[in-house]
Amino acid sequence: MVRVRLFAALRDAAGTSEVHLDPGPLGDLLDLLKNRFGARFTEVLGYASVMVDGERRTDPARQVDDGAEVALLPPFSGGA
């Protein structure tokens, strides 16, 4: 399984901080999440960073293997 961690506005839009998906191409995994969580999630995902095992990924054809961790990170603000 692939562990997908959702942060900030994506977590809020999905109503959960983590989901598990079967391995596959990154684009397919993201499409599954968009279909599952709807329009607000899809909107925020459009400007989020996608990390696979700690490395930023943008290629939708990139295979995400069993045991991988995907982190979806919308822009954060704040701090002092």
Secondary structure, DSSP 4 states (H G I P E B T S, - for coil): -EEEEE-HHHHHHHT-SEEEE--EEHHHHHHHHHHHHHHHHHHHHTT-EEEETTEE---TT-EE-TT-EEEEE-------
